[in-house]
């Protein structure tokens, strides 16, 4: 079982994540990106080779996050779609994106794919669903645990449901402004091991994520 790096979240997940599972994080802004990197850090702690395909965060920010977690990032391959780097993909090269991920699946045990959201903006969701159906099939065949993120503010419920169908686990984040205060929550919306959960309070500070009590 792969840990999320967050004790309470592991409990809500029924002990962690089974190898080869696909995790979909339904996020608000960049909250899900940070949560996904927690999974990356835990995979690297186990000595597993991992890959990240970035759509928003900078390579240097990712490496700093991992270093702050005390993780050696030499085992992670980082590919970006928007900044100059040694490994780069263009969002208009769908075949190359698919081919690259399938090749990475042969030599890695964990993947964080952070380009689902921009692809859904550029293309018909059905086309991207078909693309990721093939990609996820290959990743599962190779037993690669994978995290995808999607910003639920910018997709309709039908598109969200399509990608939930592809995932073994769906983690939903929420952010509500109440009396000028921001209240964040997290829940397990779908899990192959345990039933869905209610929302629990979520705090984020320099030490990372802290999950509190169930939100009434």
N, C-alpha and C positions, 0 to 999 in steps of 0.2 A: 504493500500500500504506500502511495506517495502522500506525504504530508503537505498541507497548504502552508505550513510555517506559522499557522495561527491555531492555537490549541482549541479554542471554542469552535472555530469553523470545522476542524477535524471531527469534533464531537457531533456537530450537526450533519456532517457527511457520513456518519456511521463508522468513523475511524480513519478516514482519509479517502484517497482516490485509487481505484484499482488500475494497474498498469494497462495501457492500451485504451483507456477511456478518453472520450472527447468531452471537454468542459466548455460550455458556452457561458460567458459572463455578460449579462445584460446590464449595462453600465449607464451612468450619468457622467458625461465628460470623461476625464482621465482617471477616475477612481478605479475602473476596471483594469486599466493598464498597470497600475501599481499592484493590484491584487494578482494579476497574471505573473508579474515579475517575482512575487513571493514563491509561486510554484516553480519558476525557473531556478531560483536560488536553492530550493530544496532538492531539485533534481541534480543540480551540480554538486551539492553536498554529498550525494550518494555516489559521486564519481561518474555520473552518466554524461555522455555527450549530448548536447542540446543545440537547438537552433532557434533564432528569433528573426521574424520578418517584420520590420518596423514600418509603420505608416505615419506615426506622429512623433514619438519620442526620439531624441538624438542618441546616437551611438554612445557618445561620451557620458550622457546621463544614465544610460542603462548600465554601463560598466561601473560607474560610480555607485549606483544603487547596489550592485552585486558586491562591490568591494566593501561598502558599508555594512553589508550582511556577513562580511568575513568569508566571502566565497571567491575561489580562484576562477576567474572568467575565461581562462585559456581553453576550456572545454566547450565554449559556446561559439557557434558560428552566427554572426549578426549580419543580416542582409537588409538594406534600406531601400525605400522606394522614392526618397525625396532629397537626400543629401549626398554629396560626393563621398564615396568610400570605395574600398577595394571590391566589395560585393554589392552590386546595385541591380535592381529590377525596375522596369517601368510598368505602371498600372495598365497601359494599353497593350501589354504583351501577355495576354492571358495564357497562351500555350506555354510560354517560357516560365511563367509563374508556376503553373501546374507541374511542368517538367522538373523545375528546380526543387520543389517540395518533395516530389516523388523520389528524386535522387538523394535528397537529405534523409529521407526515411530509411534508406539502406544503411546509414552509418550513425544514426542518432536514436535516442530513447525518449526524447521529449522535444516538443515543438510549441512555440508561442507565435501564433499568426495574428498580426495586428493590422491587417489590411482589408478585413472584411467590410468595414464601414465605408471607406472611400470607394471600394469597388461597387458597393450597392448604390452609391451616389452617381457613379459614372455609367452603370449598365442596368439593364432590366434585371430585377431581382431573380426572376426565373432562370436567367442565364447564369447568374452567379451561384444560385442554388445547384444547378446542374454541374457546374465546375467543381464546387466544394463537395458534392456527393462523390465524385470520382476521387478527389484528393483524400477525403476522409476514408474511403474504402481502402486506398493504398496504405495510409497511415495505420489503420487498424490491422491490416494484414501483416504489417511489420511490427505490430505491438508498440507503436509510438504513442505515448500519452500526449494529448494536444489540448491547448487552451486557445479559444477564439474569443474575441471581444466584439460587442456590437452596442452602439449607442442607441438605446431604445427611444430616445426623443425624435430620432430622424427616420424611423421605419414604422410602417403600419403594422397592425396586429397580425395580418395574414403573413407578411414577410417574416415577422418574428416567430410565428408558429412553424413556418417551414424549417427554419434553422434550429429551432428547439427539437424538431423531429430527428435531426441528424445527431444531436448531442445525447450522451449518456447522462450528463449532469448539467443542470442549468442553475447558475447562481445569479440572483437578481439583487441589484443595488438600487436604493431609492434615496432621493434628497428632497426634503420638504422644508419650505420656509414657513415658520410659525412664529408670529409676533416678532419679526425681524431676526429670529434665530434660525440657524440651519440645523435641521434634524436629519440625520442619516440612518438608514436601515439596511439590513442584509437578510436574505432568506434563501433557503434551498427550494427552488421552484420545481425541480425535477431531479430524481436520483434513482439509479438502478438498484441501489442497495437499501434505501430507507424511504419512508414517505416524505412528502414535502413538509416544510416547516413554516411557521409564522415568521414575521419580520422580527429581527433583534436589533437593538440599538448598535450603532457603529460609530466609533470615534477614530480619527486619524491624526496622529501627531508625528513628531520627529522619530519616535520609537516604533512607528508602524501602525498596524491596525489593532484596535481593541474592540471586541464584541461583548456587549453587556447583556442586559435583561431583555426578555421578550417584550415587544411593544404592544400594549393593550389597545 
